[in-house]
Amino acid sequence: MRNSRKLSPEEEEFISTLVSSLPPVIARKEVKRYLGGMIASQTLCNADSAGVGPQVAYRVGRVVTYRTESLVRWIVERFGVVRLASLKTL
């Protein structure tokens, strides 16, 4: 997303935690596996086509890859993160 919003401290913590446990670059077709189904590769494909996808993406042959920090930050900016006090709040 090109116009970033100010992230909350819990969102910044989420990004930091997630990025530290993932490889530095993730292929679009592997996003679902690495992020536990958090986002579908087709969602990324659609966002990229509309020009509103993650800021740092690379094409390696026919494969689109994302710098992990850029990908996770885009997800958080677009969908938000809220820390749950308990699972009863779902």
Beta strands, then each sheet from edge to edge (+ up, - down):
strand 1: 25-27
strand 2: 57-60
strand 3: 63-67
sheet 1: 1+ 3- 2+
end
